[in-house]
Amino acid sequence: MDAELFPRERTQVAPGAVHVPDWLDPDRQRELVDACRAWARPPAGLRTVRTPGGGTMTARQVCLGWHWYPYGYARTVVDGDDAPVKPFPEWLGELGRRAVRDTLGAPDGEPEAAYDIALINFYAAEARMGMHRDSDEKADAPVVSLSLGDTCVFRFGNPETRTRPYTDIELRSGDLFVFGGPSRLAHHGVPKVQPGTAPPELGLTGRLNITLRVSGR
C-alpha cells in the first residue's frame, strides 16, 4: 500500500513466530510467480486436495521435493496423476535458510536446515484454509511462509487447540512469516482472502502461498 499512515513493522507474533512485511522485493515476487506458474503445469501440477472424510480443500496445491497428501508424504502424486513430484530447487532452499537467518538468527553451533519440501497453495477469492498444524514432518526446523498476490487474513494460534487464543495478521504480497521453536506446531489457517488486492504488476489474480519445510526423511 502506498503512503502508509503507520508503516508496517517486523513483529514477533509469538515465541519463535515472526512476521516481516515486504521481505520480497517486487522483482523477486515476479520471479516467484513465474516459477509457480511453471510448477503448476502438469504432470504433477496444481491439484485439488481431497481429505480422508471425502471433503475437498478450497485452496489448490502443488508440491516440490516431497508430495504432501492428508496426512503423509510420497515421491509421487499418489492422490492425483501419480506422476513423480517435481524437484525441489536448491535456490529455493537457500531462500528458506535466509528467511530463517533474517527472523530467528543463525543456529548456534548447528548446521542450517536443509529445506527439501515446498507446498504451494493457490487461493482464489473464496478459498479458505481451516486451522491445522504442520505436523507430518520428521524434523522440527522452522516453517517458512512466503505470500504473493492478494492480501489475506492469516490466523496464528497455539499448539494445543484450534480455538483461541490466536492472533489475526494481515499478510500482503511480499510478506514473510516464519514459525519455529515453541511455535513450530501452532495451529494456523487462512479465514479470509481479500480479492483484488494483489499488486497490479504481478499479473496475478488470487493469492499464492509458498510454504517451505524440512522433511527429516
Number of C-alpha atoms within 10 A of each C-alpha: 9 5 6 7 7 6 9 11 10 15 14 16 19 18 13 16 23 21 22 21 20 18 19 18 11 15 10 12 23 19 11 19 17 14 11 20 11 11 19 20 12 13 15 22 21 20 21 15 19 16 12 10 6 6 9 12 15 19 22 19 22 26 27 22 21 25 22 25 19 11 11 11 18 15 16 19 23 16 16 16 13 13 15 17 21 22 15 16 14 12 9 16 20 15 14 27 20 16 22 25 13 14 20 19 11 15 11 7 6 7 8 15 20 16 25 21 24 28 19 23 24 24 25 18 18 13 17 18 17 14 17 16 18 14 14 13 17 10 13 17 21 26 23 25 21 25 25 27 30 24 24 26 18 20 20 25 25 20 15 12 14 18 11 10 10 17 14 16 16 15 25 24 26 21 21 24 26 26 26 20 15 14 20 21 20 24 22 23 18 20 16 18 22 18 17 15 18 19 19 10 11 18 12 18 18 22 26 25 21 21 19 25 25 22 18 13 9
